[in-house]
Amino acid sequence: MNTSGPDEHGLRLIPFRGLRYVPERVGSLAAVTSPPYDVVVRPDGLHHLESADPHNIVRLILPQADTAEDRHRQAARTLERWLAEGVIAPDPAPTLYVYEQRNDEILQRGLIGALALSPAADGIVLPHEDVMDDIVADRAELMRTMQAHLEPLLLTYRGDGAEEGAAAVIERTAERPPLLSTTTEDGFHHRLWAVTDPAERTAIETDLARHQALIADGHHRWATYLRLQREQTAPGPWDFGLVLLVDTTRHPLQVRAIHRLLRGLPVPRALEGLSGLFRVRTVEGPLPRALDALAGAAAEGNAFLLAGDGGFHLVDRPDPALLARTIRTDRPEAWRTLDATVLHSALLDDVWRIPDAPEHIGYIHDTEAAVEQAERLGATAVLMHPVREEVVRDLARQGVTMPRKSTSFGPKPATGLVMRSLTID
């Protein structure tokens, strides 16, 4: 995804004074972090994080109150109080940050900074998924009230593979003592460094100006950034958004599926509606074994795994007539054959007639959590097989967005390690 051209046609990442927890004022850095707001499984995961430490970042990204207005004001007051108490403090000078995530299988390094915003039509930052207006509106009101960016988006770009430019700076920086180091309960070890040398910043700036980026995670927050930027009448901090940029030539991301929880649809009723339209087979558990069956079927075409009644039901081989009737024909073949396209256009809209609204459909990243919630609620979990990254990039280059919540790229940056205030220079 390289571009060659003047700097204004590439990525522009600028330093900022990061807001960070003061280690001496909290139980541990791990205890105050959180997954991104849309990955937190509610209510259990939310309660777990709230109880981990009284200053856990989840109190800012997912504040709890009776109304949306009260939630947003509460989060703003909490951040203001933590700043006044010295629980969180700004770094002394603007900086770019090198961020590392590592476990036994994965090493991921990238750059955290404030990225110049641009619409998709400019071809600098490419979305690959649609967004839900109600979520963007809620995130916009939260950011507007707090005057802060709390969670870096995950963006990817394709470097040249050479040991120069941004890649060289990142590798050199990772050999130095970090600003912070912590291990979260998911087993990931996190380290953060500051890049303060002007020559190194220039090397990063020159390199990134030749590239464009794909939004891997954070489409709703990016759409929120753009909405809030449009509200401004003069240039300023709202022209930039907090991001983590990862060169996937050096550090390939994992691509996972996001599953659906159909709250008002019991499994027996879901299966009844599929008669004559899909092949339906009961497959043996436990869950990992059933997911293997899903992977095998997905290699041959569209396939889904339904759960929620204590068993697993493999759904595949959709009726061609159903697809011809329900799938848009003005999109590329790669889009028309996506599992998410078939699920939303054929199953949710036509067969089951379920509105795509939060009270009807939940989006859950974890397979076990999706199955557990479906069984507890008497609902249906639709487990998906992940899309290949090449398909995502190809569609994004064509300007074609996938159905929302089609993919989950990771590992995602931990929320709470570095934040950005829009009022602190």
N, C-alpha and C positions, 0 to 999 in steps of 0.2 A: 504494500500500500504506500509506496514511496511516491512523492511528487517532486518534480524538478521545476523550479520557478522562483520568483521573488519571495522574500521572507513573509510578506503579508498573506501568502497563500498557504502557509504551513502553520504548525503548532507554535503558540507563543505561551510559554510557561514562566511566570514571574514569581519571585520570592515574596513571602509574607511573614508576619510575626505570629508564629503558631501559638495557639493556646494549648497548654499542656498541664496535666495534673502534676502537682507538687508531691513527689513520692512520700515525703515525711508527713503529709497531711491526710493520707489515705491508708487503708489497710494494706493494699498491694495494688500495683498497676493492673494486674490480671483481674482483680476483683472489681475494678471500676470500668472495664471494657465490656463491649457487647457486640454481637453480630449486627449487621445492618438492620434498620428498623423493619424491613419487610421480610426478614428471615427469622425474626423472633417468633417462636410458636406461642400463641396466646391461648389461654391465660397462663399455662404452667410455666413456660419459659420466661414470661414477663415477671411473674412472682419470684422465680428463682433468681433472676438478675437483681431485682429490687432488694432481695434479702441478702445478696452477696456482699454488699457494702452500701451504706447510706448515701454514698456519693456516686453510685453507679450511673453511667452515662444514659442508661435507659430512661432515667427520670427526665432527661431533656429530649430524647428523640421520640419517646412514647409516653408523654405525661398522661396522668390519669385524673380526670375530673368529669363532671356531669355533662358539660357542653364543650364544643370545639373551642369556643372563645376562652372559656376558663382554662382548658388544657394549655393553650398557647401562652396565655398570660402567666400561668403557673410555671411553665418551663422557663420563660424569660426571667421571672423573679428568682427562680432557683439558680440560673446561671449568674445573675447579678450578685446573688448572695455568695455563691462559691468564689467568685472573683474577689469580692470584698473581704472574704475570710481567708484568702490565700490558698484555697483548695486547688484552684486553677489559676495559672498565671501566664501572661504572654512572654514569649522569648524576647530577649533584649533587642534584637535587630532582625530585620527581614532576612529570610533564608529560604533556600530550597532544601528539601529533605530527601535522603535516600532511605527507603523502607524495605526491610527484609522480612519475609515469612519463610519458615523452614520447619519441616518435620522429617520423619524417617524416609519419606518418599519424594518430597517436593522441596525445591529451593526456588523462591521467587523474589526478585529484587526489582524495584522501580523507583520513580521519582514522584514525590508529593509536592505540589505547588498550586498556584492559582492560574488557571488556564483561561486565556482570552476566549470569550463565548462567540459562537458563530452559528447561524442557522444551517440546517442540513443542506440547503441548496448551494451553500458555498463549497461543499465537498471537503471540508477540513476535519470536522467531527461527524462521523456517520452513525446515526442510530440504526438499529436493526429490528426494533420492536415498536408496536403501537403503545400508547399510554392510555390510562383511564383518567378522564377529566376530574373526577371527584377526588382522586388521590393527589393529583397535581395541585388542585385548589387548596387542599388541606396542608400539603407540604409548603405551599407558597405562603399561606397565612402563618404557619409556624416560623418559617425563616424571616418573614417580614416582621413579625413580633419580636423575635429574638435578635435580629440583626446579626446573624451568624450562620456559618456553614459548619455543621457538626460532623458530617460523614463524607469522606472522599469517595467520589465515584471511581469505578475501576474502568480505565480506558486502556486499549492496547494499540500498539503500532508495530510495524515490521521493520526492524533495523536491517543494516547491511551485513551484519555478521562479522564486522571488522572490530578490532580492539582499538577503537578511537571514538572521539566525540563523547556523547552521553554515556555509552557503554563503558569507556575507559574511566570516566569520572566515577561512575557507580562502583566499579570494581576496586579502584584505588580507595575510595571512601570507606568501603566495607572492611578494609584492613585496619582502620583506625578504631579507637575506643568509641563506643556509641553513646548517644545522649541517654538512651534508655534501652533496657533489655528485660523482657518478661516472657513467661510461658503461660498461655491461656489453657483452660480446662479441656479444650479440644485437641491438645497436644502440640499446637503450633507454637514455635518460639519466634518472638518478634523482636527486631532491633531497629532503631531509628538513629540516623546521623544527620548533622547539619552540613550543608555545602555553602561555605562562606567565601571561598577564594574567588575573586573577580574573574580570573582567567578560566577557572573551571566552570563558572556560570556561563561565561561567553561560549565555551566549547559546547555546553548543553544547549544553549539558545540557538547557536548556528546549526547544530545537528537536527534539533527538533523542527526547525523551520523548513526542513526538506520533507517532512512527513505529514501524513494525515492519520487520524485515529478512529478506531471503532469503539463505540460504547459497549463494553462487555457487561457491566452491571451498573444500574443507576439511571435508567431511562426517565423515570418519573422525576428524579432530582435534576437531571439535565433540563427537562422540559420546564421544571420549576425555575431554574436559573434563568432561562430565556424569558419566561413570563415576567419575572421580577425585573429583568433588565429593560423590557419594553415599557415598564411603568416609570422609568427614570427620565428626567428631562435634561440631564447633563451627564457627561462621562464621569465615572467614579468606580468604587469597589464592586458595584453590581455588574460591571462588565466582565468580571472574572468569576470562575467557580472552582471550588476545591476538588482536586482530582488526584488519583494515583495513576501514573502512566507506566505501563509495563511493555517492554520490548519482547514480543512473543517469539521472535527468532531465537533469542537467548533463553527465554523462560516461558515455554508453552503453558497455556492455561488448561485447566480441566474444564470440560463442558458437561454439565449435568442437566437433567430434565427438571421442570417444575410441575408438580402434580396438582390435580384438581380435586377439591372436596365439594361434592354436590349435596348441599345441606338438606334439601327437602326431597331427595330422591332415594328411596330404599333400593338395595341391590335387586330384589326380585322384580320390582317395577322397571328398573333400568334394563334388565335382561329381556323382559317381555317386549319392550319396544324394538328390540334388535332382530326379532324373528323375521327371517327372509331377507334381511339387509346386510348382516354380517355373519361370519362363522363364529360361533360361540362354543368354547370348550372349557370345562373345569380342569384346572391343572393343580398338581400337588404342591403343597408347601414344604418347608417353611418359606418365608418371604424371599430369601436369596435364591432358592430353587425356582420359585415362580418367576422371579425377575430374569433368570436365565432363559426360561421359556419365552418370556416377552422379547428378549434380545434376539433369540433365534427367529421368531416370527417377524420382528421388525427388519431383519436383514432381507426379507422377501417382499415387504410392502408395509402398508399402514397397519399398526397393531397397538392395542391398549390392554392393560390389565385392570380389571375391576375387582375391588375388595370392599369389605364392610359388613359381610354376613358371616364372617368366620372362615370363608373359603377364598379361592382365587379363580377368576374367570378370564380366560384369554379371548380377546375379541379381535378378529382380523378378517382379511379378505372382504372388504366392503363391496357392495353391489355396484358395478360400474354405472348403472342407470341412476343410482342415488347420487354418486359423485358428479355425474354429468348434469344433474338437475340442481345441485346445491353449491358447487364450487365455481367461483368466478373464472371466466375464461380470458380475462384481460391481464393476467399475471403470468410470469414465467412458469415453466413446467416445474422447476424446483420449488416454487412457492405452492403450486396447486397440489403437490404430492406430500407436503409437510404433514406430519401427524397432527400438529396443532391446527392447521388449516382444516383438515378433515374433521377433527374433534369439534371445533367451533362451528363450522359451516354446516356440516352434515348432521352431527350428533346433537350438539347443544341447541342449535337454532332450529333444525328441522325435525329430528326424531324426538328428542326429549323436550324441546321447547322451553329451555331454561334461560331466563334473562342473565346477561353477563353483568351482575351487580353483586356487591359484597354480601348481601343477605342471602344470596342464592349460591354463589360460587366462592370458595376459598382457594387461595393459591399457596401451596405448602411445598417447601424445598426438600424436606426429609421424608423418605418413603415410609419409615416406621411410624413417624408422627401422623402421616396422612392416613395410614391404615387404622391406627389406634383411634384417631378422632372419628373416622367413619363408623367404626364398630361401636364407639361410645354413643354416637348421635343417631344410630340407625340410618346412616347416610351412605353414599357411594363415593369411594375414592377411585379416581381414574389415574392410574400410574402410567407415566409416559417414558419412552425411550429417548435418550438425548440425541440432539442434532449434531452432525459433524461441523466443526468450526469452519471448514472450507465453504460449506453451504451458506453459513451465516455471512461470511465475508463477501462471497460472490453476490448474494442478494443485496447487501448493503451498498456495494459498489454500483449496482444497478438502480439504487434509490428505492428499492422495494422493502417495505417493513414487514416483518413477520407478525403473526398474531401475538398479542401481548402475553408476557410471561411464557415465552416459548423456550427459553434457555436460561441456565444458571451457570455463569462462568465463575471460576474460582481458582485458587482461594481468594476470598474477598478480604479487603483490608479490615482489620479490627476497628470498630468505632470507639473513639475515646483516647487514642494515642496522640493525635494532633488535630486541632480544630482551627477554624479561621473566623475571627471577628471582623465584621464589616465596619466597625467604628474605631478600631485601634490601628493607627498608621504604622 
